[in-house]
Each structure stands twice: as structure tokens, then as C-alpha cells.
Amino acid sequence: MSKDNFFNSNFYVGNENWVKSTFEDPEIKEKEFKSQKEKIQMYLKKYLLLDNVNFLFGTGSSIHLGAETIRTIPEQVESAITGDLKDIFKILKGKYIEKFKKKEDYFAWENIRGNLSEELKNKLEVIEVNDSKFNLKKALNLLSEEDEKNELLEKSVEVTLEDFLNYLMATKYLLENSEGLISDENLTYKNVDKLINIIKKAMFKMCDIDKITLEENKYLKTEPEIKEQMEKQGSYTYHKSFLTSILQRPLNLRRANIFTLNYDLAFEYSFDQLGIQYIDGFVGFHQRNFRPEVFNYDYFYPGDTTEGKVRRIERVVKYYKLHGSLTWINGKKGVNNPYELYEKPIELIRHQIETDVEDENFSVGKIMIYPTSTKKEFTLNFPYSDLFRKFADRLQQPEAVLFSIGYSFYDEHINDIIYQALANPSFTLIIVDFNGSKSGEIKRLKELNDPRIIICEGPYLGDFKAFSKEILPSIDEYDTRAQVTKSLQKLFEEKSNNGDDINVQ
């Protein structure tokens, strides 16, 4: 990551930007780079040393692994829908868009105007913009030509995969409970159920980032430096750097809480590779089931004296997947599993999906990666209600800090919890996002000019990779465990070269 990228970035504390470059001389610029970077690191370090430290991760933290945004319906999903189901998909997608013509309070992001024709932009200049949005209903009423209305709808209405899947789930429920009310012979409960399962299967493959090779990764085609780093240090090197930093917090502080909106297993793989214990709400070994009380547990060394003196184990984090996971399966309710939620090995789920194996314990429809929790009305459903309560509770703790990384503030129910936390005077929000305050809700937050809101944006400060490797401060200068790993690798390599039969996993 070059220092030019640093000076093309911003670090806002309230409205004050700490990144400034007034000199072109390379030597002076290098000194500026080092001093400003160090100042930012020291400022962030004090927040890492607070007792209540929380992290929220969005898609931006997995883009370099080949993850795709689901702000729209990805091509992989649409191409998986074939035959008669493609016609049903087009009909339902059209109905989904059509409903926005009838809503009086639907708002579109103001920055979409840049995608409109000049003539249309001029006609819409009179529409008032509030909080980076404009009223789409009013805009449509201004227009008389059907072509212009269609252009505005096409550019303004974001058919997100999450919302559309919620729409399909609601349609499926309606069809299941109102037989004979809908006359379209193709629009049946079974067909909509098949469509949902095809979309979920495509989503699974799209989010299974560990199966995406570096050569197949679209992001790395234009980022040779990042590709080289991942080839040398492994695909999850940036996640591991982040975890190494936060695990250096003193043991007398509470465990760091990691919340993620992603379905992928980037953190799970990183935990395994670093030997980190993580508390994720599941118990059991052969049958792992969801029990939210587990989040109140912790790990300790057993007492070695009659007084029962114990001490905390070092490498532990608490991990919450707010929107579900590739490895979650909806199962039978039982005495030991009132939430009907199980966690299965990823290899087993892959095999069953690839071979289309379905039985009483597994079907594509039971994979809990569909985001029914993204709408406010669904957040009362289990297990999401417990997870969101935990998220809200952690942010309401005294002197809590939330690092929001790669999340663009598009989910209303997540934003509500964060905004409620801002009512707490001791709460601090640190946003790390590539686009940052250029538009949308982050721009609105910046305009509050609140010093408790810190925004890191741009190709250096707003990038998860640079943030984890170069900005997130290392609390301990010397990482003993890293040195142990290096020594063992060198030792095993030497023995292997000497002809000893050693197999290092």
C-alpha cells in the first residue's frame, strides 16, 4: 500500500480531516506519511484498550477473497435459474419493482442521478433531497413520458438479493395458505419453493470463498500486489493480521466481540489457522446446536491450588453471525435444541449440495443463509432475535466502541441499533469503508460533526487489507507465538531436508 494511497484517503474525527499533505518533496512527504500514520495509530490504540471493544464486518472485508456484493441480484444467481422458473423469476421480479410505483414513501439514493440522462436529471432538479435521498413517488409524478418513468425506476430501485428473497418467502407463504386465490397456473407454491432453493444453492456456491482459487478470483486480476501477498502468506492473511492485533489486548479486559453480516467462513478458517478459541453460540460435537447462553461462557485454566485459583486463557474471541452462515441448517426442534438450528461441517454440506442429496436431516431449503433477518419485521425470529439483542446490548455498555469495517450502512435494522448506541455519551463509532462519506448514511453521519464518529475512508485508510496490516496498531511489539511458529517451520524444513520422515500438518 503506497503512501500516495494514504494521502488520497481521509481520517475524519467529526468533520476534521487529519490527513494533509502540503509538500511535494519526496523526503518531506515520507516524513509526513510516517508522522500522520503514527498519530492515527496511537489514536486508535486507545480505543482498542477500552473494556468494551466490538467489530462489525460487512462485505467489504471479504471482497479480496472473491466475495460478491448482494446489493443487487448477482449474475451467478440469475444464470442458475433456467426453464419455466426463469419466466416465474422475471414475473415476480417485475411485480417486486411495480410495487414501488404505489408506495408514497419510497426513497431512492440521491447519487443515482449521476446515472440518468441529462434531460431526466434536469427535470428532477426541483425534487428536494433529504439525508442523501429523494422521494421516488414525487419524482415519478413529475414525469409524463412512460420511457422516462421506466428509466427512473430501473436506475432507482435496487432489487437486492436479500430483499427479493424475503419477497419470495412471503409469496411462498401466501401461496401455501391461500390455495385457489391466485389463478396463474405457473405461480404455485412448489414452483416458488423450487426458485427459492435454486437461489439459495447459487448463494451457497457464491459465498463459499474457500473454493475460489487465486486464479479464479476476479478481484485479484487487477491487484497483483495483493495476489502475491496472499500466495505467500495464505488467502486469509489479512483476517489473521487483524485477529493477531486484537488478541494482544490485556487479559484483564473483556473479550473482543466480532459481529459479521457475511455468510462466508473467512473468520472460521482464520481462527483455526491461528489456534483461536471462539464462542459462537453453538454447543456439542457430533450435533452442534444453537444455545445463546453460551455467549456468557468463557475459557479459563483450571485451578492448581486448594484455593482454586484460575486464570483466563489468552486466545479467545466472541463471534456472532448476525445474518446466518453457510454451515447453519434448520433442523428438528428438540429438548436440547429449542431453536431448531444446527451447525454442520462445510465439507458435508458441499457434498450434499453437489450431489443433490436430500434426506430428513438435510435439504437445500434448510440452509439458513437466506437473510430473513434483514427486514425489521423479521428480527423477532429465532435465532436472529437473540443475536441482535446481543449486538444491541454490547453497544450499550459503558465506554463501548464499535469498529464498523466494510459495512456501507445499507441495513436499516443494523443502523437503528448503532444510532440508538449513539445516544450513549460514552459510545464511539469508528467507520472503515472504502467509499466512506461520499454518499448515503455515512455521509449523513459525517455531517453530524460529532467527534465520537470517526471515519476512515479511501484506498488506504478505508481498505480492510491496509487497515489490518498497516493501520491497526500492534499493542505488543513482540509476538511470541509468531516467533514460535517461525522457529518450528524452520526446524521442520531443516529436518525434512536431512531426509527425516516428518509430516507437518
N, C-alpha and C positions, 0 to 999 in steps of 0.2 A: 504494500500500500504506500503510494508515494506521498510526499509532503504537499504536492500540488493538490491532490485529492483532499488533504486536510484543509487547505486554505479555500477549497471550494465547498467546504462544509460549514455548518453553523452550530454553535452551542449556546442556546438561549437560556438564561435564568430570568424568568419573567420575559421582558422584552429586550433585555440587554444581551447582545451577542459578544461572547468572549473571544471569538476567532477574528483576528485582524492581521492584515499584512500590509505594511506601508512601504516596504523596501523591495527592490528587485534584485539587489546584490545577493548572489547565491549563499555566501557565508553568513550574512546577516539574516537571511531568510531561514537558514538552517538553525540558527540560534533562536529565532522567533518560534520556529516549529517546536523545538525541544522545550522551550520555556512554557509555551501555551499548552502543549500536550501535558506536561508535568503538572501544571496548575489545575487542569481538568481532572487528571488522575487523582490528585490529592483531594479535590473537592468531592469526587465520587466515593473515595475511600471512606470518608466519614459516614456516608450513608450505609456502606457495607458493614460498618461496625455497630450499627443500631441493632437493638434486640429483635425487632420485627421486620425482617427483610423478605420481600416477596418478588417473584418474577412472573410475568405473563408473556407467553410466546405465541406469536401468530405465524402465518405462512411465510413471512419474510425471513424467518430463521431457518427455513428448510429449502428455500428456492435453489441454493447452490447444490443441493443433493438431488435435484431433478424434480422436486415437488412443483405442482402447478396450482395457481390460484383458482378458487372456485367461486370467484365473484361473478363469473359467467358460467355457462354450461360448456365445459371443455370439449374439444374435438374428439378426444378419446371416448367420451361418453356418448356423443351423438353418433359416431361411426359404429358403436356397438349395437345400436338399435336398428333392426332390419325388418323386412317383410311388412306384414299388416301392422305391427307395433309401431313402425315408423310413421304411418298415417295417423295412428292414435296419438303419438307423441306430438306431431305437428298440430293436430286439432286442439289438444289440451294446452300446448304452449301458446297457441293463438288466443284461446279463451282466457288464459292467465294474463296476457297482455291487454286483452279487451277490457278486463275488469277495471283497469286504471282509468279508462275513459269515464267511468261512472263515479270514481272517487273524487270527492271535493277537496280532500286534504292531502292528496299525494304530492310530495315534493321531490324534485329532481336536483341533483348536484349542479351548482351554477357553472362549474368548469366544463360541462358538456357543451356549452355554447360554442366552444372552440372547434367542435366537430361539425357544426351546422353550416349550411350555405350562407354566403354573405347577406343575401336577401332576407333569409329567415332570421339571421342574427339581428338585422336592423329592425325588423318588425317586433322582436322581443325585447328591445332595449327599454321599453316602458314598464316591463314587468319588474316589480320590486324584489330585491334579493334580501332574504333574512337568514343569518347564520350560514352563509355559503350555499343556500338553497333557494329555489323559486317554486311557486305554486304551478304545477303542471296543468291543472284544470283551467286556471285563468289563461295560461299560455295557449291552450287548445281553443278556448273560446275566442281568442283574438284572431284566429286564423279561419279563413273561409274555404281555402283550397284543400281538398282531401289529400293531395300529394304532400302538401306541407305538414298536415297533421300526422300523416304516416311517417314522414321523415323525423318529426319531433319525437313521436312515440318510440320509433326504432332506436334513436340515439339516446333518449332519456331513460327509458325503462330498462333497468338492469335485470335480466332474467337470471338470477343467481341460482346455482345448483342447489344450494341449501333451501332457499325459499320455494323453488319449484318442486323439490322433493316433499316438502311439507304440504304443498298444494296437492300432490299426487296421493299422499297419505290421507288427506281429508276427503279427496274424491273416492278413494277406495272404501273408506268408512261409510260414506254416503251410499255408494252402490251396494255395499254389503247389507245395509239396513233399510233400503228403500227399493226392493225388487219391483220392477214394473213401472217405476216412476220416470225412468229415462228410456226413451224409445230407440236410441241409436243402438243397433244390434252389435256393433263392434265395441262400443264403450261398456264393457262388462267388468264385473268385479275381478274375474280371472285374468282378463287382459291387462287391466291396470296393475294387478299384483305382479304379473309377468314383467311389465315395464319397470316397476319399482325394483324388482330383483335384478334385472339386466343392468340398471343404473348403479345399483349397489355393488354388483360384481365388477363393473368397469371402474368404479371409485376405488375399490379394494386394490385392483391392479395398478391404478394410477398413484395411489398413496403408499404402495409397498416399495419404498425407495431403496431398500437394501438390495432389491433385484435389478435396479438400474445401474448399469456399468458406467464407468467414467467416459467410455466412448459413446454410449447412448445418451448421456446427459446433455441436453440441449444447452443448458446454461454454460457449461464448460467449453463449448465450441468457440466462444468469444472471450474466454477468460483463461488463457494458457498458464498464467501465474498461479491461479487458484487450483487448476488441474494438477500442476506439478506438485504443489503443496499437499494435495490430497493423495497423490500417488506415493509420495514419500512417507507421509505420516498417517495415512488412512482416511477414509471418507468422513469420519466423524471427528477429525482433529479439532475443528472449531468448537464443537459442543464439548469436547474433552477439555479444551483450554478454559472455557467458561466454568465448567464444573471444578477444575483444579483451583481456580481463583476463589470461588465461593466456599470451598471446603477448607480454606485456610483461615476462616473466621474463628475467633477464640471459642473454646468449648463451653465457656460459661454463658454464651449467647444461645438463644433459641435456634432450632434447626431452620435452615432456609426453606421457604416454600416455593416450589416450582409449579406454576399453573400453565397448562398449554391448551390451545384451541385446535392443535393439529392431531390428526388421526395416526400419523406415522410413528415409527418406533425409534427415531433418532436418539432420543434420550435413553431409552431402554438399552440399546446397543452400547451407548457410551457408558452407562452405569456398569454394565457387565465388563467392558474392557478395562475400566478403572477400578474394579472391585468395590463398587459403592453399594451400600445397603440402601434401598429406597422403600419408603412406606407409601403404598399406592391405594390402600383401601381394600386390598384383597387378602384372604387368608386361605390356608390349605396348600396341598402339594399336588396330588393327583386330581383333586377337584377344587380349583381355586374359585372361591365365591366372594362376592362383594359384601363387606361389613364395614360401614363408615366409621364405627367406633375405633377401628384400627388406627385412624389418623391421630388418635390421642395416645398411642403407644410410642415407646422409644426403645433404643438399644443401650444396654449397659454391660460392663464387665461384671461378673459375679463377685460378691464379697469374698475376700480371702482372710478375714479375721472374724473373731467371735462377734464383733460389733456389726458385722455385715456391711462393712464399708464398700461402696461400689463407685465406679466412675464411668462416665459416658464413653461410648465407642465413638471414634472420630468421624469416620466417613459415612455419614447418614444424611439423607435429604427426605423431605416430604413432597410427594409428587401427585398432582391432580390433573386428570384429563377431562376437561370441562365439557367437551363435545363428543366424547366416546373414543373408541380405539379400534384398530384393525383386529385386535385379539379379543374383543368383547363379544360374547354370544348371549343372546336372550334364551334362557332355559326354563326348566320347570321350577315353580315355586316349591320350597320345602322348608322344613323346620330350621335347617341350617342356612337357608338362602331365601329369606323373605323378599329380596329384591329381584329375583329371577335373573340374576346377572352372573355369568361365569367368564373366566379368563382362560383361553386355550392357547397352546403353543402355536406360533405363527406357521411353523412347518406343516402342522396338521391342517390348519385352515387352508393354506395354499394348496395342499394335496387334494382336499375335498372340493375346492373350487375348480381346480384344473381338471379333475376327473368327473365333475358334476355328481359327486357322491352326496346323497341326501338320506338321512335317517331320522329317528325320533329325537336325536341329540343335536343334529346339525342340518341347517338349510341356509341358502344364501340370504333368505329373508330374515333369518335370525341374527345376522351380523349387525352389531349395534354401532355402525359408523354413520347411520343416517342422522342428520342433525336436527331432530325434532325439538331439541332444546334451544334452537336459535330464535324462536319466537317467544315473546313474553308469556303467552298463554300456555306454553309447553314446559316452562321452567318448574312447574309444580310436579312434573312426572318424575318417578324414580328412575335411575339413581341421580338424575341431574339436580333435583331439588337439594339433596344433601351436599353435592359438590359446590353448588352456587352459594349455599349457606356458609360453607367453609371459606369460600373466597371472600364473601362479604364480611365474615367475622374477622378474618386475618387483617383486612384493610382497616377495620375499626379499632384495632388495638392501639394503645398509646405509642406515639412516635413510629408509626408504621411507614414503610417506604415501599412503593411499587415501581419496579423497573419493567416497563412495557416495551418489549423487543419484537420488532417485525409485525406489530399489530397496528392496523390502519384506522381503528375506531369505527368500523362499519357495523358492528353488532350492538344493537340498541340495548339489549338486556345486560351486556357486559359494561357498556358505557354508564348505565344507570347506577351500577354498583360502585364504579370508580367515582362518579360525580357525587354520590352520597358520602363517599370517604373524604372528598374534598371539604365537606362540612366540618370535618375534624381539623382543628387548627394545627395539630402536630403531624398531619399526614403530608407526605411528599410524593409527587408523581414525576418519574423520570422516563421520558419517551425516547426510544431509539428506533427511528424509522427513516428509511431512505428518502422518501418524499417529504416527510415531516409536515411542516406548517404551510405547504404550498396551497393546500385546499382542504375542504372538508372539516371534520370535527377537530383535528389537531390545530388547524388554523384558528378555529374558534377558541380553543384553549389558550393558544398563544396570545390572542387579543385580550384575554382577561388580565394580562400583565401581572400575574401572580408569581412571586419568587419561589413559591412551593412547587411550581410547574417548570420542569427543566426539559428542554427539547434538544436532542442530539439528532441532526439531520445531515443528509448529503452523502457523497460516495465514500467518506472515511468515517466520520462520527456516527452516521446513521446506518452503517453497514454492520450486520451481526458479526461477520468474519473479522473485520478490523476491530470492532468493539471487544470481542472476546480475546483476541490475540494481543492487541496493542494498547487498548484503552482501559479495559477493566484492570484496576490496579492489583498487583500481587501483594498480599499482606505480608507474606513471608518471602524473603528474598531467596531462601534456600529450600527447595522441596526435596526432602529426604527420600520420599517414595519414588520420585522420578529418578533420583540417582541410583537407588536400589535396582530399578528396572533396567537402567543402562548397564550397570555392572553385571547383572545376570545375563543380559543379552550378549555382552561381550564375552563372558565366561563360557556360555553355551556355544557361541560361534567358534571360540578357540578350541574347545573340546571336540566339536564336530569336525573341524579342520584336521585334528590329530587322529581322526579315524574312530573315535568313540561313538558308539551307537546311542545317540541321545535324541529323543523326540520331544521337542518343546511345543506345547500347545499355544 
